[in-house]
């Protein structure tokens, strides 16, 4: 949304006040992964090192 303060406030209020907008925002994929990076890395290392 950029750096326009008015637009930031408008969008934030939309998310906070409209359950439909909030639900659409939280139902997408997590851009930071699944929170299990350590487990994935350990499994790869275990497989590679025997």
mmCIF entry with sequence, helices, sheets and N, C-alpha, C, O atoms, coordinates in Angstrom:
data_MODEL
# 
_entry.id   MODEL 
# 
_entity.id                         1 
_entity.type                       polymer 
_entity.pdbx_number_of_molecules   1 
# 
_entity_poly.entity_id                      1 
_entity_poly.type                           'polypeptide(L)' 
_entity_poly.nstd_linkage                   no 
_entity_poly.nstd_monomer                   no 
_entity_poly.pdbx_seq_one_letter_code       
;(UNK)(UNK)(UNK)(UNK)(UNK)(UNK)(UNK)(UNK)(UNK)(UNK)(UNK)(UNK)(UNK)(UNK)(UNK)(UNK)
(UNK)(UNK)(UNK)(UNK)(UNK)(UNK)(UNK)(UNK)(UNK)(UNK)(UNK)(UNK)(UNK)(UNK)(UNK)(UNK)
(UNK)(UNK)(UNK)(UNK)(UNK)(UNK)(UNK)(UNK)(UNK)(UNK)(UNK)(UNK)(UNK)(UNK)(UNK)(UNK)
(UNK)(UNK)
;
_entity_poly.pdbx_seq_one_letter_code_can   XXXXXXXXXXXXXXXXXXXXXXXXXXXXXXXXXXXXXXXXXXXXXXXXXX 
_entity_poly.pdbx_strand_id                 A 
# 
loop_
_entity_poly_seq.entity_id 
_entity_poly_seq.num 
_entity_poly_seq.mon_id 
_entity_poly_seq.hetero 
1 1  UNK n 
1 2  UNK n 
1 3  UNK n 
1 4  UNK n 
1 5  UNK n 
1 6  UNK n 
1 7  UNK n 
1 8  UNK n 
1 9  UNK n 
1 10 UNK n 
1 11 UNK n 
1 12 UNK n 
1 13 UNK n 
1 14 UNK n 
1 15 UNK n 
1 16 UNK n 
1 17 UNK n 
1 18 UNK n 
1 19 UNK n 
1 20 UNK n 
1 21 UNK n 
1 22 UNK n 
1 23 UNK n 
1 24 UNK n 
1 25 UNK n 
1 26 UNK n 
1 27 UNK n 
1 28 UNK n 
1 29 UNK n 
1 30 UNK n 
1 31 UNK n 
1 32 UNK n 
1 33 UNK n 
1 34 UNK n 
1 35 UNK n 
1 36 UNK n 
1 37 UNK n 
1 38 UNK n 
1 39 UNK n 
1 40 UNK n 
1 41 UNK n 
1 42 UNK n 
1 43 UNK n 
1 44 UNK n 
1 45 UNK n 
1 46 UNK n 
1 47 UNK n 
1 48 UNK n 
1 49 UNK n 
1 50 UNK n 
# 
_struct_asym.id          A 
_struct_asym.entity_id   1 
# 
loop_
_struct_conf.conf_type_id 
_struct_conf.id 
_struct_conf.pdbx_PDB_helix_id 
_struct_conf.beg_label_comp_id 
_struct_conf.beg_label_asym_id 
_struct_conf.beg_label_seq_id 
_struct_conf.pdbx_beg_PDB_ins_code 
_struct_conf.end_label_comp_id 
_struct_conf.end_label_asym_id 
_struct_conf.end_label_seq_id 
_struct_conf.pdbx_end_PDB_ins_code 
_struct_conf.beg_auth_comp_id 
_struct_conf.beg_auth_asym_id 
_struct_conf.beg_auth_seq_id 
_struct_conf.end_auth_comp_id 
_struct_conf.end_auth_asym_id 
_struct_conf.end_auth_seq_id 
_struct_conf.pdbx_PDB_helix_class 
_struct_conf.details 
_struct_conf.pdbx_PDB_helix_length 
HELX_P HELX_P1 AA1 UNK A 5  ? UNK A 17 ? UNK A 5  UNK A 17 1 ? 13 
HELX_P HELX_P2 AA2 UNK A 19 ? UNK A 26 ? UNK A 19 UNK A 26 1 ? 8  
HELX_P HELX_P3 AA3 UNK A 37 ? UNK A 49 ? UNK A 37 UNK A 49 1 ? 13 
# 
_struct_conf_type.id          HELX_P 
_struct_conf_type.criteria    ? 
_struct_conf_type.reference   ? 
# 
loop_
_atom_site.group_PDB 
_atom_site.id 
_atom_site.type_symbol 
_atom_site.label_atom_id 
_atom_site.label_alt_id 
_atom_site.label_comp_id 
_atom_site.label_asym_id 
_atom_site.label_entity_id 
_atom_site.label_seq_id 
_atom_site.pdbx_PDB_ins_code 
_atom_site.Cartn_x 
_atom_site.Cartn_y 
_atom_site.Cartn_z 
_atom_site.occupancy 
_atom_site.B_iso_or_equiv 
_atom_site.pdbx_formal_charge 
_atom_site.auth_seq_id 
_atom_site.auth_comp_id 
_atom_site.auth_asym_id 
_atom_site.auth_atom_id 
_atom_site.pdbx_PDB_model_num 
ATOM 1   N N  . UNK A 1 1  ? 0.802   -1.194  0.000  1.00 0.00 ? 1  UNK A N  1 
ATOM 2   C CA . UNK A 1 1  ? 0.000   0.000   0.000  1.00 0.00 ? 1  UNK A CA 1 
ATOM 3   C C  . UNK A 1 1  ? 0.839   1.250   0.000  1.00 0.00 ? 1  UNK A C  1 
ATOM 4   O O  . UNK A 1 1  ? 0.301   2.351   -0.112 1.00 0.00 ? 1  UNK A O  1 
ATOM 5   N N  . UNK A 1 2  ? 2.135   1.113   0.121  1.00 0.00 ? 2  UNK A N  1 
ATOM 6   C CA . UNK A 1 2  ? 3.000   2.278   0.040  1.00 0.00 ? 2  UNK A CA 1 
ATOM 7   C C  . UNK A 1 2  ? 3.213   2.966   1.374  1.00 0.00 ? 2  UNK A C  1 
ATOM 8   O O  . UNK A 1 2  ? 3.094   2.348   2.432  1.00 0.00 ? 2  UNK A O  1 
ATOM 9   N N  . UNK A 1 3  ? 3.529   4.252   1.315  1.00 0.00 ? 3  UNK A N  1 
ATOM 10  C CA . UNK A 1 3  ? 3.868   5.009   2.518  1.00 0.00 ? 3  UNK A CA 1 
ATOM 11  C C  . UNK A 1 3  ? 2.902   6.163   2.801  1.00 0.00 ? 3  UNK A C  1 
ATOM 12  O O  . UNK A 1 3  ? 3.152   6.976   3.691  1.00 0.00 ? 3  UNK A O  1 
ATOM 13  N N  . UNK A 1 4  ? 1.816   6.235   2.057  1.00 0.00 ? 4  UNK A N  1 
ATOM 14  C CA . UNK A 1 4  ? 0.831   7.298   2.259  1.00 0.00 ? 4  UNK A CA 1 
ATOM 15  C C  . UNK A 1 4  ? 0.115   7.083   3.597  1.00 0.00 ? 4  UNK A C  1 
ATOM 16  O O  . UNK A 1 4  ? -0.624  6.109   3.743  1.00 0.00 ? 4  UNK A O  1 
ATOM 17  N N  . UNK A 1 5  ? 0.319   7.973   4.575  1.00 0.00 ? 5  UNK A N  1 
ATOM 18  C CA . UNK A 1 5  ? -0.286  7.781   5.903  1.00 0.00 ? 5  UNK A CA 1 
ATOM 19  C C  . UNK A 1 5  ? -1.804  7.646   5.866  1.00 0.00 ? 5  UNK A C  1 
ATOM 20  O O  . UNK A 1 5  ? -2.369  6.849   6.614  1.00 0.00 ? 5  UNK A O  1 
ATOM 21  N N  . UNK A 1 6  ? -2.462  8.403   5.020  1.00 0.00 ? 6  UNK A N  1 
ATOM 22  C CA . UNK A 1 6  ? -3.928  8.323   4.944  1.00 0.00 ? 6  UNK A CA 1 
ATOM 23  C C  . UNK A 1 6  ? -4.368  6.952   4.438  1.00 0.00 ? 6  UNK A C  1 
ATOM 24  O O  . UNK A 1 6  ? -5.324  6.372   4.954  1.00 0.00 ? 6  UNK A O  1 
ATOM 25  N N  . UNK A 1 7  ? -3.672  6.440   3.434  1.00 0.00 ? 7  UNK A N  1 
ATOM 26  C CA . UNK A 1 7  ? -4.012  5.122   2.900  1.00 0.00 ? 7  UNK A CA 1 
ATOM 27  C C  . UNK A 1 7  ? -3.725  4.026   3.924  1.00 0.00 ? 7  UNK A C  1 
ATOM 28  O O  . UNK A 1 7  ? -4.493  3.070   4.041  1.00 0.00 ? 7  UNK A O  1 
ATOM 29  N N  . UNK A 1 8  ? -2.631  4.158   4.659  1.00 0.00 ? 8  UNK A N  1 
ATOM 30  C CA . UNK A 1 8  ? -2.294  3.168   5.697  1.00 0.00 ? 8  UNK A CA 1 
ATOM 31  C C  . UNK A 1 8  ? -3.389  3.126   6.757  1.00 0.00 ? 8  UNK A C  1 
ATOM 32  O O  . UNK A 1 8  ? -3.825  2.046   7.157  1.00 0.00 ? 8  UNK A O  1 
ATOM 33  N N  . UNK A 1 9  ? -3.833  4.295   7.215  1.00 0.00 ? 9  UNK A N  1 
ATOM 34  C CA . UNK A 1 9  ? -4.894  4.356   8.229  1.00 0.00 ? 9  UNK A CA 1 
ATOM 35  C C  . UNK A 1 9  ? -6.187  3.774   7.672  1.00 0.00 ? 9  UNK A C  1 
ATOM 36  O O  . UNK A 1 9  ? -6.873  3.013   8.355  1.00 0.00 ? 9  UNK A O  1 
ATOM 37  N N  . UNK A 1 10 ? -6.522  4.130   6.430  1.00 0.00 ? 10 UNK A N  1 
ATOM 38  C CA . UNK A 1 10 ? -7.759  3.632   5.811  1.00 0.00 ? 10 UNK A CA 1 
ATOM 39  C C  . UNK A 1 10 ? -7.755  2.109   5.734  1.00 0.00 ? 10 UNK A C  1 
ATOM 40  O O  . UNK A 1 10 ? -8.739  1.461   6.089  1.00 0.00 ? 10 UNK A O  1 
ATOM 41  N N  . UNK A 1 11 ? -6.636  1.536   5.265  1.00 0.00 ? 11 UNK A N  1 
ATOM 42  C CA . UNK A 1 11 ? -6.554  0.080   5.131  1.00 0.00 ? 11 UNK A CA 1 
ATOM 43  C C  . UNK A 1 11 ? -6.532  -0.613  6.494  1.00 0.00 ? 11 UNK A C  1 
ATOM 44  O O  . UNK A 1 11 ? -7.157  -1.659  6.666  1.00 0.00 ? 11 UNK A O  1 
ATOM 45  N N  . UNK A 1 12 ? -5.825  -0.042  7.451  1.00 0.00 ? 12 UNK A N  1 
ATOM 46  C CA . UNK A 1 12 ? -5.788  -0.627  8.793  1.00 0.00 ? 12 UNK A CA 1 
ATOM 47  C C  . UNK A 1 12 ? -7.183  -0.646  9.409  1.00 0.00 ? 12 UNK A C  1 
ATOM 48  O O  . UNK A 1 12 ? -7.586  -1.643  10.008 1.00 0.00 ? 12 UNK A O  1 
ATOM 49  N N  . UNK A 1 13 ? -7.908  0.437   9.265  1.00 0.00 ? 13 UNK A N  1 
ATOM 50  C CA . UNK A 1 13 ? -9.277  0.488   9.795  1.00 0.00 ? 13 UNK A CA 1 
ATOM 51  C C  . UNK A 1 13 ? -10.175 -0.514  9.086  1.00 0.00 ? 13 UNK A C  1 
ATOM 52  O O  . UNK A 1 13 ? -11.045 -1.127  9.704  1.00 0.00 ? 13 UNK A O  1 
ATOM 53  N N  . UNK A 1 14 ? -9.960  -0.676  7.797  1.00 0.00 ? 14 UNK A N  1 
ATOM 54  C CA . UNK A 1 14 ? -10.747 -1.646  7.048  1.00 0.00 ? 14 UNK A CA 1 
ATOM 55  C C  . UNK A 1 14 ? -10.522 -3.053  7.594  1.00 0.00 ? 14 UNK A C  1 
ATOM 56  O O  . UNK A 1 14 ? -11.474 -3.808  7.790  1.00 0.00 ? 14 UNK A O  1 
ATOM 57  N N  . UNK A 1 15 ? -9.261  -3.400  7.838  1.00 0.00 ? 15 UNK A N  1 
ATOM 58  C CA . UNK A 1 15 ? -8.942  -4.724  8.379  1.00 0.00 ? 15 UNK A CA 1 
ATOM 59  C C  . UNK A 1 15 ? -9.515  -4.901  9.783  1.00 0.00 ? 15 UNK A C  1 
ATOM 60  O O  . UNK A 1 15 ? -10.034 -5.967  10.114 1.00 0.00 ? 15 UNK A O  1 
ATOM 61  N N  . UNK A 1 16 ? -9.421  -3.871  10.599 1.00 0.00 ? 16 UNK A N  1 
ATOM 62  C CA . UNK A 1 16 ? -9.882  -3.961  11.983 1.00 0.00 ? 16 UNK A CA 1 
ATOM 63  C C  . UNK A 1 16 ? -11.402 -3.956  12.117 1.00 0.00 ? 16 UNK A C  1 
ATOM 64  O O  . UNK A 1 16 ? -11.947 -4.554  13.045 1.00 0.00 ? 16 UNK A O  1 
ATOM 65  N N  . UNK A 1 17 ? -12.082 -3.289  11.201 1.00 0.00 ? 17 UNK A N  1 
ATOM 66  C CA . UNK A 1 17 ? -13.528 -3.083  11.355 1.00 0.00 ? 17 UNK A CA 1 
ATOM 67  C C  . UNK A 1 17 ? -14.387 -3.986  10.470 1.00 0.00 ? 17 UNK A C  1 
ATOM 68  O O  . UNK A 1 17 ? -15.588 -4.103  10.714 1.00 0.00 ? 17 UNK A O  1 
ATOM 69  N N  . UNK A 1 18 ? -13.823 -4.614  9.471  1.00 0.00 ? 18 UNK A N  1 
ATOM 70  C CA . UNK A 1 18 ? -14.609 -5.437  8.551  1.00 0.00 ? 18 UNK A CA 1 
ATOM 71  C C  . UNK A 1 18 ? -14.155 -6.891  8.661  1.00 0.00 ? 18 UNK A C  1 
ATOM 72  O O  . UNK A 1 18 ? -13.071 -7.238  8.194  1.00 0.00 ? 18 UNK A O  1 
ATOM 73  N N  . UNK A 1 19 ? -14.982 -7.745  9.279  1.00 0.00 ? 19 UNK A N  1 
ATOM 74  C CA . UNK A 1 19 ? -14.589 -9.150  9.460  1.00 0.00 ? 19 UNK A CA 1 
ATOM 75  C C  . UNK A 1 19 ? -14.267 -9.860  8.139  1.00 0.00 ? 19 UNK A C  1 
ATOM 76  O O  . UNK A 1 19 ? -13.396 -10.729 8.103  1.00 0.00 ? 19 UNK A O  1 
ATOM 77  N N  . UNK A 1 20 ? -14.958 -9.499  7.063  1.00 0.00 ? 20 UNK A N  1 
ATOM 78  C CA . UNK A 1 20 ? -14.687 -10.119 5.765  1.00 0.00 ? 20 UNK A CA 1 
ATOM 79  C C  . UNK A 1 20 ? -13.302 -9.774  5.257  1.00 0.00 ? 20 UNK A C  1 
ATOM 80  O O  . UNK A 1 20 ? -12.589 -10.643 4.756  1.00 0.00 ? 20 UNK A O  1 
ATOM 81  N N  . UNK A 1 21 ? -12.916 -8.515  5.382  1.00 0.00 ? 21 UNK A N  1 
ATOM 82  C CA . UNK A 1 21 ? -11.580 -8.084  4.958  1.00 0.00 ? 21 UNK A CA 1 
ATOM 83  C C  . UNK A 1 21 ? -10.526 -8.774  5.812  1.00 0.00 ? 21 UNK A C  1 
ATOM 84  O O  . UNK A 1 21 ? -9.515  -9.251  5.296  1.00 0.00 ? 21 UNK A O  1 
ATOM 85  N N  . UNK A 1 22 ? -10.763 -8.823  7.107  1.00 0.00 ? 22 UNK A N  1 
ATOM 86  C CA . UNK A 1 22 ? -9.811  -9.483  8.015  1.00 0.00 ? 22 UNK A CA 1 
ATOM 87  C C  . UNK A 1 22 ? -9.651  -10.957 7.643  1.00 0.00 ? 22 UNK A C  1 
ATOM 88  O O  . UNK A 1 22 ? -8.531  -11.464 7.583  1.00 0.00 ? 22 UNK A O  1 
ATOM 89  N N  . UNK A 1 23 ? -10.757 -11.640 7.396  1.00 0.00 ? 23 UNK A N  1 
ATOM 90  C CA . UNK A 1 23 ? -10.706 -13.066 7.077  1.00 0.00 ? 23 UNK A CA 1 
ATOM 91  C C  . UNK A 1 23 ? -9.942  -13.310 5.781  1.00 0.00 ? 23 UNK A C  1 
ATOM 92  O O  . UNK A 1 23 ? -9.174  -14.268 5.692  1.00 0.00 ? 23 UNK A O  1 
ATOM 93  N N  . UNK A 1 24 ? -10.140 -12.462 4.781  1.00 0.00 ? 24 UNK A N  1 
ATOM 94  C CA . UNK A 1 24 ? -9.390  -12.610 3.534  1.00 0.00 ? 24 UNK A CA 1 
ATOM 95  C C  . UNK A 1 24 ? -7.895  -12.405 3.760  1.00 0.00 ? 24 UNK A C  1 
ATOM 96  O O  . UNK A 1 24 ? -7.070  -13.074 3.138  1.00 0.00 ? 24 UNK A O  1 
ATOM 97  N N  . UNK A 1 25 ? -7.553  -11.483 4.648  1.00 0.00 ? 25 UNK A N  1 
ATOM 98  C CA . UNK A 1 25 ? -6.153  -11.207 4.914  1.00 0.00 ? 25 UNK A CA 1 
ATOM 99  C C  . UNK A 1 25 ? -5.475  -12.394 5.609  1.00 0.00 ? 25 UNK A C  1 
ATOM 100 O O  . UNK A 1 25 ? -4.359  -12.765 5.246  1.00 0.00 ? 25 UNK A O  1 
ATOM 101 N N  . UNK A 1 26 ? -6.134  -12.987 6.594  1.00 0.00 ? 26 UNK A N  1 
ATOM 102 C CA . UNK A 1 26 ? -5.504  -14.049 7.379  1.00 0.00 ? 26 UNK A CA 1 
ATOM 103 C C  . UNK A 1 26 ? -5.608  -15.430 6.741  1.00 0.00 ? 26 UNK A C  1 
ATOM 104 O O  . UNK A 1 26 ? -4.962  -16.365 7.212  1.00 0.00 ? 26 UNK A O  1 
ATOM 105 N N  . UNK A 1 27 ? -6.398  -15.583 5.690  1.00 0.00 ? 27 UNK A N  1 
ATOM 106 C CA . UNK A 1 27 ? -6.582  -16.914 5.116  1.00 0.00 ? 27 UNK A CA 1 
ATOM 107 C C  . UNK A 1 27 ? -5.566  -17.238 4.031  1.00 0.00 ? 27 UNK A C  1 
ATOM 108 O O  . UNK A 1 27 ? -5.575  -18.354 3.510  1.00 0.00 ? 27 UNK A O  1 
ATOM 109 N N  . UNK A 1 28 ? -4.691  -16.307 3.673  1.00 0.00 ? 28 UNK A N  1 
ATOM 110 C CA . UNK A 1 28 ? -3.665  -16.573 2.657  1.00 0.00 ? 28 UNK A CA 1 
ATOM 111 C C  . UNK A 1 28 ? -2.499  -17.336 3.250  1.00 0.00 ? 28 UNK A C  1 
ATOM 112 O O  . UNK A 1 28 ? -2.422  -17.533 4.462  1.00 0.00 ? 28 UNK A O  1 
ATOM 113 N N  . UNK A 1 29 ? -1.593  -17.763 2.386  1.00 0.00 ? 29 UNK A N  1 
ATOM 114 C CA . UNK A 1 29 ? -0.423  -18.490 2.873  1.00 0.00 ? 29 UNK A CA 1 
ATOM 115 C C  . UNK A 1 29 ? 0.502   -17.577 3.677  1.00 0.00 ? 29 UNK A C  1 
ATOM 116 O O  . UNK A 1 29 ? 0.576   -16.373 3.430  1.00 0.00 ? 29 UNK A O  1 
ATOM 117 N N  . UNK A 1 30 ? 1.188   -18.158 4.621  1.00 0.00 ? 30 UNK A N  1 
ATOM 118 C CA . UNK A 1 30 ? 2.121   -17.403 5.448  1.00 0.00 ? 30 UNK A CA 1 
ATOM 119 C C  . UNK A 1 30 ? 3.395   -17.150 4.648  1.00 0.00 ? 30 UNK A C  1 
ATOM 120 O O  . UNK A 1 30 ? 4.046   -18.107 4.228  1.00 0.00 ? 30 UNK A O  1 
ATOM 121 N N  . UNK A 1 31 ? 3.768   -15.897 4.425  1.00 0.00 ? 31 UNK A N  1 
ATOM 122 C CA . UNK A 1 31 ? 4.969   -15.627 3.624  1.00 0.00 ? 31 UNK A CA 1 
ATOM 123 C C  . UNK A 1 31 ? 6.269   -16.019 4.335  1.00 0.00 ? 31 UNK A C  1 
ATOM 124 O O  . UNK A 1 31 ? 7.335   -16.006 3.719  1.00 0.00 ? 31 UNK A O  1 
ATOM 125 N N  . UNK A 1 32 ? 6.191   -16.363 5.605  1.00 0.00 ? 32 UNK A N  1 
ATOM 126 C CA . UNK A 1 32 ? 7.384   -16.703 6.379  1.00 0.00 ? 32 UNK A CA 1 
ATOM 127 C C  . UNK A 1 32 ? 7.539   -18.196 6.579  1.00 0.00 ? 32 UNK A C  1 
ATOM 128 O O  . UNK A 1 32 ? 8.393   -18.624 7.355  1.00 0.00 ? 32 UNK A O  1 
ATOM 129 N N  . UNK A 1 33 ? 6.740   -18.998 5.902  1.00 0.00 ? 33 UNK A N  1 
ATOM 130 C CA . UNK A 1 33 ? 6.863   -20.447 6.006  1.00 0.00 ? 33 UNK A CA 1 
ATOM 131 C C  . UNK A 1 33 ? 5.924   -21.039 7.040  1.00 0.00 ? 33 UNK A C  1 
ATOM 132 O O  . UNK A 1 33 ? 4.963   -20.398 7.465  1.00 0.00 ? 33 UNK A O  1 
ATOM 133 N N  . UNK A 1 34 ? 6.214   -22.263 7.438  1.00 0.00 ? 34 UNK A N  1 
ATOM 134 C CA . UNK A 1 34 ? 5.317   -22.991 8.336  1.00 0.00 ? 34 UNK A CA 1 
ATOM 135 C C  . UNK A 1 34 ? 5.786   -23.022 9.789  1.00 0.00 ? 34 UNK A C  1 
ATOM 136 O O  . UNK A 1 34 ? 5.156   -23.660 10.633 1.00 0.00 ? 34 UNK A O  1 
ATOM 137 N N  . UNK A 1 35 ? 6.897   -22.331 10.083 1.00 0.00 ? 35 UNK A N  1 
ATOM 138 C CA . UNK A 1 35 ? 7.378   -22.292 11.460 1.00 0.00 ? 35 UNK A CA 1 
ATOM 139 C C  . UNK A 1 35 ? 8.163   -23.523 11.873 1.00 0.00 ? 35 UNK A C  1 
ATOM 140 O O  . UNK A 1 35 ? 8.493   -23.689 13.048 1.00 0.00 ? 35 UNK A O  1 
ATOM 141 N N  . UNK A 1 36 ? 8.461   -24.377 10.921 1.00 0.00 ? 36 UNK A N  1 
ATOM 142 C CA . UNK A 1 36 ? 9.165   -25.620 11.254 1.00 0.00 ? 36 UNK A CA 1 
ATOM 143 C C  . UNK A 1 36 ? 10.487  -25.732 10.511 1.00 0.00 ? 36 UNK A C  1 
ATOM 144 O O  . UNK A 1 36 ? 10.905  -26.838 10.168 1.00 0.00 ? 36 UNK A O  1 
ATOM 145 N N  . UNK A 1 37 ? 11.153  -24.609 10.257 1.00 0.00 ? 37 UNK A N  1 
ATOM 146 C CA . UNK A 1 37 ? 12.412  -24.615 9.498  1.00 0.00 ? 37 UNK A CA 1 
ATOM 147 C C  . UNK A 1 37 ? 13.454  -25.512 10.149 1.00 0.00 ? 37 UNK A C  1 
ATOM 148 O O  . UNK A 1 37 ? 14.140  -26.269 9.462  1.00 0.00 ? 37 UNK A O  1 
ATOM 149 N N  . UNK A 1 38 ? 13.577  -25.431 11.467 1.00 0.00 ? 38 UNK A N  1 
ATOM 150 C CA . UNK A 1 38 ? 14.559  -26.250 12.174 1.00 0.00 ? 38 UNK A CA 1 
ATOM 151 C C  . UNK A 1 38 ? 14.335  -27.733 11.953 1.00 0.00 ? 38 UNK A C  1 
ATOM 152 O O  . UNK A 1 38 ? 15.288  -28.481 11.740 1.00 0.00 ? 38 UNK A O  1 
ATOM 153 N N  . UNK A 1 39 ? 13.096  -28.160 12.001 1.00 0.00 ? 39 UNK A N  1 
ATOM 154 C CA . UNK A 1 39 ? 12.774  -29.570 11.785 1.00 0.00 ? 39 UNK A CA 1 
ATOM 155 C C  . UNK A 1 39 ? 13.089  -29.983 10.352 1.00 0.00 ? 39 UNK A C  1 
ATOM 156 O O  . UNK A 1 39 ? 13.617  -31.070 10.115 1.00 0.00 ? 39 UNK A O  1 
ATOM 157 N N  . UNK A 1 40 ? 12.766  -29.113 9.398  1.00 0.00 ? 40 UNK A N  1 
ATOM 158 C CA . UNK A 1 40 ? 13.068  -29.422 7.999  1.00 0.00 ? 40 UNK A CA 1 
ATOM 159 C C  . UNK A 1 40 ? 14.575  -29.535 7.779  1.00 0.00 ? 40 UNK A C  1 
ATOM 160 O O  . UNK A 1 40 ? 15.033  -30.449 7.094  1.00 0.00 ? 40 UNK A O  1 
ATOM 161 N N  . UNK A 1 41 ? 15.339  -28.622 8.348  1.00 0.00 ? 41 UNK A N  1 
ATOM 162 C CA . UNK A 1 41 ? 16.799  -28.641 8.196  1.00 0.00 ? 41 UNK A CA 1 
ATOM 163 C C  . UNK A 1 41 ? 17.375  -29.883 8.851  1.00 0.00 ? 41 UNK A C  1 
ATOM 164 O O  . UNK A 1 41 ? 18.256  -30.523 8.277  1.00 0.00 ? 41 UNK A O  1 
ATOM 165 N N  . UNK A 1 42 ? 16.903  -30.239 10.036 1.00 0.00 ? 42 UNK A N  1 
ATOM 166 C CA . UNK A 1 42 ? 17.396  -31.432 10.728 1.00 0.00 ? 42 UNK A CA 1 
ATOM 167 C C  . UNK A 1 42 ? 17.130  -32.685 9.899  1.00 0.00 ? 42 UNK A C  1 
ATOM 168 O O  . UNK A 1 42 ? 17.985  -33.566 9.816  1.00 0.00 ? 42 UNK A O  1 
ATOM 169 N N  . UNK A 1 43 ? 15.972  -32.767 9.297  1.00 0.00 ? 43 UNK A N  1 
ATOM 170 C CA . UNK A 1 43 ? 15.636  -33.935 8.478  1.00 0.00 ? 43 UNK A CA 1 
ATOM 171 C C  . UNK A 1 43 ? 16.564  -34.021 7.256  1.00 0.00 ? 43 UNK A C  1 
ATOM 172 O O  . UNK A 1 43 ? 17.023  -35.107 6.903  1.00 0.00 ? 43 UNK A O  1 
ATOM 173 N N  . UNK A 1 44 ? 16.837  -32.886 6.617  1.00 0.00 ? 44 UNK A N  1 
ATOM 174 C CA . UNK A 1 44 ? 17.738  -32.862 5.461  1.00 0.00 ? 44 UNK A CA 1 
ATOM 175 C C  . UNK A 1 44 ? 19.153  -33.274 5.880  1.00 0.00 ? 44 UNK A C  1 
ATOM 176 O O  . UNK A 1 44 ? 19.803  -34.070 5.201  1.00 0.00 ? 44 UNK A O  1 
ATOM 177 N N  . UNK A 1 45 ? 19.618  -32.728 6.997  1.00 0.00 ? 45 UNK A N  1 
ATOM 178 C CA . UNK A 1 45 ? 20.965  -33.061 7.479  1.00 0.00 ? 45 UNK A CA 1 
ATOM 179 C C  . UNK A 1 45 ? 21.053  -34.543 7.855  1.00 0.00 ? 45 UNK A C  1 
ATOM 180 O O  . UNK A 1 45 ? 22.035  -35.213 7.536  1.00 0.00 ? 45 UNK A O  1 
ATOM 181 N N  . UNK A 1 46 ? 20.044  -35.036 8.520  1.00 0.00 ? 46 UNK A N  1 
ATOM 182 C CA . UNK A 1 46 ? 20.036  -36.448 8.910  1.00 0.00 ? 46 UNK A CA 1 
ATOM 183 C C  . UNK A 1 46 ? 20.080  -37.344 7.664  1.00 0.00 ? 46 UNK A C  1 
ATOM 184 O O  . UNK A 1 46 ? 20.776  -38.358 7.639  1.00 0.00 ? 46 UNK A O  1 
ATOM 185 N N  . UNK A 1 47 ? 19.339  -36.955 6.658  1.00 0.00 ? 47 UNK A N  1 
ATOM 186 C CA . UNK A 1 47 ? 19.315  -37.727 5.413  1.00 0.00 ? 47 UNK A CA 1 
ATOM 187 C C  . UNK A 1 47 ? 20.669  -37.660 4.707  1.00 0.00 ? 47 UNK A C  1 
ATOM 188 O O  . UNK A 1 47 ? 21.156  -38.666 4.192  1.00 0.00 ? 47 UNK A O  1 
ATOM 189 N N  . UNK A 1 48 ? 21.267  -36.481 4.687  1.00 0.00 ? 48 UNK A N  1 
ATOM 190 C CA . UNK A 1 48 ? 22.540  -36.289 3.984  1.00 0.00 ? 48 UNK A CA 1 
ATOM 191 C C  . UNK A 1 48 ? 23.711  -36.930 4.719  1.00 0.00 ? 48 UNK A C  1 
ATOM 192 O O  . UNK A 1 48 ? 24.642  -37.424 4.083  1.00 0.00 ? 48 UNK A O  1 
ATOM 193 N N  . UNK A 1 49 ? 23.677  -36.929 6.041  1.00 0.00 ? 49 UNK A N  1 
ATOM 194 C CA . UNK A 1 49 ? 24.802  -37.430 6.830  1.00 0.00 ? 49 UNK A CA 1 
ATOM 195 C C  . UNK A 1 49 ? 24.636  -38.884 7.287  1.00 0.00 ? 49 UNK A C  1 
ATOM 196 O O  . UNK A 1 49 ? 25.565  -39.501 7.808  1.00 0.00 ? 49 UNK A O  1 
ATOM 197 N N  . UNK A 1 50 ? 23.445  -39.400 7.078  1.00 0.00 ? 50 UNK A N  1 
ATOM 198 C CA . UNK A 1 50 ? 23.210  -40.781 7.443  1.00 0.00 ? 50 UNK A CA 1 
ATOM 199 C C  . UNK A 1 50 ? 22.807  -40.887 8.837  1.00 0.00 ? 50 UNK A C  1 
ATOM 200 O O  . UNK A 1 50 ? 22.563  -41.989 9.327  1.00 0.00 ? 50 UNK A O  1 
# 
